[in-house]
């Protein structure tokens, strides 16, 4: 009898759940039911949790309208939730802030700044070069992550401007404004990508995270090798063809750009803090850090870094398809793309502008958002203009606002 009661209660619960999930179906026609289901799916894709009936009823007529403004308004119902910021955005951007590229990494100033820029509908390109940072309650520290660790521990509401506040990076961290380059010079980015090594890691992960291209995919052995430093062996294993046919493909372009990081270092106590967890970023304007000059005897005739200048050898050749300089950013003197342009510059800020001005930067953000929301690559099968191209066009026309990408992506896969 006990089992029968349990069975009855289980069936009753299933019926109740079905009725609750489809409550709106009884008061609308079948066509509206489809729209309601699409609204539900859009909401779940954006917020990661089910919507209430009232939220669905608010979204459905907006989706029925089909105008761009109403589609955005429908998506914005989900994008106003805490879950959109604390779950969806956080899970998307945290992997960009650590070398393991995992979402299972503690919240930090780089992730907070990316989320803040998205939340406040700022031009997302500013993440690459602007004097900006987002802080939480308490006192920011250059030598620990306590502020952001506490925000995560208390599940702080990241959609609240009183919880996550915009500030100037130079004002908060004390770094010389000349050395600020958006999220790239936050403590966490420096911790992850300036730690030890030769600072080339910063370039590689900037390309991976913000241009959606790893170095292996863009290597080009036809580039001029004049900026390749002294430390790469020109005859690995005694065979110079290995360097010419493999190593050169990355180093010719990478070393030309990595000079932008010459004045940066991750400073930590090697003996007592070997992982550098309690270290801090150093920026010394005019002082080339030793890591850019190490292993100088490997090939003494290689390039010797003397300042923070950089040159983009990938503006020509096959990687010109990045669309370098196609979308100049505010305050930039970057020229439009041309076969002759190499655009030399100085420092991380100008390099950040070079990256943000590329067409590939816009395409990369569209790809990442679509994957986050729709769980696959943006594509079309009916011969119409590609979904990716449409996403990029709307993103640029919106002033590079990421929430526009989220709205468009969620609308595109609302029926899948």
Secondary structure, 3 states (H helix, E strand, C coil): CHHHHHHHHHHHHHHHHHHHHCHHHHHCCHHHHHHHHHHHHHHHHHHCCCCCHHHHHHHHHHHHHCCHHHHHHHHHHHHCCHHHHHHHHHHHHHHHHCCCCCCCCCCCHHHHHHHHHHHCCCCHHHHHCCCCEEECCCCCCCCCCHHHHHHHHCCCCCCCCCCCEEECHHHHHCCCHHHCCHHHHCHHHHHHHCCCCCCHHHHHHHHHHHCCCCHHHHCCCCCCCCCCECCCCCCHHHCHHHHHHHHHHHHHHHHHHHHHHCCEEEECCCCCCCCCCCCEEEECCCCCCHHHCCCCCCCCCCECCCCCEECCHHHCCHHHHHCCCCCCCCCCCCCCCCCCCCCCEEHHHHHHHHHHCCHHHHHHHHHHHHHHHHCCCCCCCCCCCCHHHHHHHHHHHCCCCHHHHHHHHHHHCCCC
